Amino acid sequence: MALKIERTDARTWPDEQMKELFSEGFPEFITADRLVKDYLGRVREYFADLNLMLVDESGVPVASGWGVPIRWDGTADALPSGYTQSLARAVEGREQGVEADTLVVCGAIVTPSLKGRGLAGEVITALCRAAGEAGLARVVAPVRPTTKARYPLTPIETFMAWKREDGMSLDPWIRTHQRLGAEILAAAPVSQTMTGTVAEWERWSGMAFPASGDYVIPDGLSLLTVDRSADQGVYREPNVWMRHR
Ligand SMILES: CC(C)(COP(=O)(O)OP(=O)(O)OC[C@H]1O[C@@H](n2cnc3c(N)ncnc32)[C@H](O)[C@@H]1OP(=O)(O)O)[C@@H](O)C(=O)NCCC(=O)NCCS
């Protein structure tokens, strides 16, 4: 299959093709991080050169990935707390004239029928190339480990250290990054914070939350904490910081 990289803003993609691309990827609550909503519009506007689409020979988008540029001194302590703070640092940095030196890969998705064939790796490689062209010397990613949802009770610090017999991570998405030469840098226990009313969480999860307390939710990498008296549910999404070479 001959695939081509294009900027996502190079053309308008038909709705049904985008629907297919994103049809199996993220749980509904992924968009419930209120801070992200403050930044996403400006991210799309300022950093369109770092938002790429992998397109097949008939022009259908089959994978996508995007990132933001930040300034970072290379130490784990100075990393953003995760995904959301990366967006904030990138947008505020741009508005304050801070010169960025690091690409943060923020997301990648592969169309369901073509998963497991290395397309995400192609997208990340293209992003790393775009980073080089944009003068960004380093590449990091707050990785959302896809199998963490099966271990919602396990702290991310523990989970990220789990390996298979061959020494690779137990998690397939971390493995994809490792195969491209990336290493685990640090845990990002609160990469994002999703909040909603009890009714919203019931809709997003397809569950009922009759009492206050902690719940395992479908596709949740950690637990949802429900407080019925405040009519609020809070979920903190853990990620793993990885650095590409
Ligand atoms: C995570 C994701 C981007 C990986 O893309 P990909 O191109 O399938 O990645 P790879 O081909 O490198 O495969 C990665 C692993 O997926 C596993 N895999 C194989 N077939 C799969 C399938 N049909 N569905 C899911 N995972 C599959 C494989 O185990 C592989 O790991 P291994 O080869 O070390 O065993 C893709 O699964 C996806 O779009 N997921 C939904 C969105 C998401 O979670 N994005 C990441 C957070 S931003």
The ligand as an SDF file (V2000), in Angstrom:
LIG
                    3D

 48 50  0  0  0  0  0  0  0  0999 V2000
   -2.6280    2.8350   19.4600 C   0  0  0  0  0  0  0  0  0  0  0  0
   -2.6570    2.8380   17.9480 C   0  0  0  0  0  0  0  0  0  0  0  0
   -2.4310    4.2730   17.4520 C   0  0  0  0  0  0  0  0  0  0  0  0
   -1.5400    1.9250   17.4420 C   0  0  0  0  0  0  0  0  0  0  0  0
   -1.4870    1.9760   16.0330 O   0  0  0  0  0  0  0  0  0  0  0  0
   -1.0010    0.7400   15.1410 P   0  0  0  0  0  0  0  0  0  0  0  0
   -0.6250    1.2740   13.8230 O   0  0  0  0  0  0  0  0  0  0  0  0
   -2.0330   -0.3000   15.2030 O   0  0  0  0  0  0  0  0  0  0  0  0
    0.3060    0.2940   15.9380 O   0  0  0  0  0  0  0  0  0  0  0  0
    1.2210   -0.9480   15.6260 P   0  0  0  0  0  0  0  0  0  0  0  0
    0.9600   -1.4880   14.2870 O   0  0  0  0  0  0  0  0  0  0  0  0
    2.5900   -0.5080   16.0040 O   0  0  0  0  0  0  0  0  0  0  0  0
    0.7140   -2.0240   16.6360 O   0  0  0  0  0  0  0  0  0  0  0  0
    0.8090   -1.7920   18.0110 C   0  0  0  0  0  0  0  0  0  0  0  0
    0.3040   -2.9940   18.7500 C   0  0  0  0  0  0  0  0  0  0  0  0
   -1.0850   -3.1010   18.5280 O   0  0  0  0  0  0  0  0  0  0  0  0
   -1.4440   -4.4590   18.6380 C   0  0  0  0  0  0  0  0  0  0  0  0
   -2.4880   -4.7720   17.6580 N   0  0  0  0  0  0  0  0  0  0  0  0
   -2.4120   -5.5950   16.6000 C   0  0  0  0  0  0  0  0  0  0  0  0
   -3.5810   -5.6360   15.9600 N   0  0  0  0  0  0  0  0  0  0  0  0
   -4.3990   -4.8220   16.6110 C   0  0  0  0  0  0  0  0  0  0  0  0
   -5.7380   -4.4560   16.4350 C   0  0  0  0  0  0  0  0  0  0  0  0
   -6.4820   -4.9370   15.4450 N   0  0  0  0  0  0  0  0  0  0  0  0
   -6.2840   -3.5880   17.2930 N   0  0  0  0  0  0  0  0  0  0  0  0
   -5.5330   -3.0700   18.2930 C   0  0  0  0  0  0  0  0  0  0  0  0
   -4.2630   -3.3930   18.5100 N   0  0  0  0  0  0  0  0  0  0  0  0
   -3.6980   -4.2630   17.6800 C   0  0  0  0  0  0  0  0  0  0  0  0
   -0.2800   -5.2820   18.4120 C   0  0  0  0  0  0  0  0  0  0  0  0
   -0.1690   -6.0980   19.5690 O   0  0  0  0  0  0  0  0  0  0  0  0
    0.8920   -4.3110   18.3190 C   0  0  0  0  0  0  0  0  0  0  0  0
    1.8890   -4.5890   19.2410 O   0  0  0  0  0  0  0  0  0  0  0  0
    3.0040   -5.7390   18.9830 P   0  0  0  0  0  0  0  0  0  0  0  0
    3.2570   -5.7900   17.5050 O   0  0  0  0  0  0  0  0  0  0  0  0
    4.1630   -5.2850   19.7780 O   0  0  0  0  0  0  0  0  0  0  0  0
    2.3700   -6.9710   19.5250 O   0  0  0  0  0  0  0  0  0  0  0  0
   -3.9900    2.3250   17.3890 C   0  0  0  0  0  0  0  0  0  0  0  0
   -4.2610    1.0910   17.9640 O   0  0  0  0  0  0  0  0  0  0  0  0
   -5.1490    3.2570   17.6570 C   0  0  0  0  0  0  0  0  0  0  0  0
   -5.5150    4.0560   16.8030 O   0  0  0  0  0  0  0  0  0  0  0  0
   -5.7840    3.1660   18.8440 N   0  0  0  0  0  0  0  0  0  0  0  0
   -6.8680    4.0300   19.2400 C   0  0  0  0  0  0  0  0  0  0  0  0
   -6.4010    5.4270   19.5640 C   0  0  0  0  0  0  0  0  0  0  0  0
   -5.3410    5.4460   20.6250 C   0  0  0  0  0  0  0  0  0  0  0  0
   -5.4440    4.8040   21.6510 O   0  0  0  0  0  0  0  0  0  0  0  0
   -4.2840    6.2190   20.3620 N   0  0  0  0  0  0  0  0  0  0  0  0
   -3.1790    6.3140   21.2900 C   0  0  0  0  0  0  0  0  0  0  0  0
   -3.3800    7.3610   22.3030 C   0  0  0  0  0  0  0  0  0  0  0  0
   -3.3020    8.9780   21.5980 S   0  0  0  0  0  0  0  0  0  0  0  0
  1  2  1  0
  2  3  1  0
  2  4  1  0
  2 36  1  0
  4  5  1  0
  5  6  1  0
  6  7  2  0
  6  8  1  0
  6  9  1  0
  9 10  1  0
 10 11  2  0
 10 12  1  0
 10 13  1  0
 13 14  1  0
 14 15  1  0
 15 16  1  0
 15 30  1  0
 16 17  1  0
 17 18  1  0
 17 28  1  0
 18 19  1  0
 18 27  1  0
 19 20  2  0
 20 21  1  0
 21 22  1  0
 21 27  2  0
 22 23  1  0
 22 24  2  0
 24 25  1  0
 25 26  2  0
 26 27  1  0
 28 29  1  0
 28 30  1  0
 30 31  1  0
 31 32  1  0
 32 33  2  0
 32 34  1  0
 32 35  1  0
 36 37  1  0
 36 38  1  0
 38 39  2  0
 38 40  1  0
 40 41  1  0
 41 42  1  0
 42 43  1  0
 43 44  2  0
 43 45  1  0
 45 46  1  0
 46 47  1  0
 47 48  1  0
M  END
$$$$
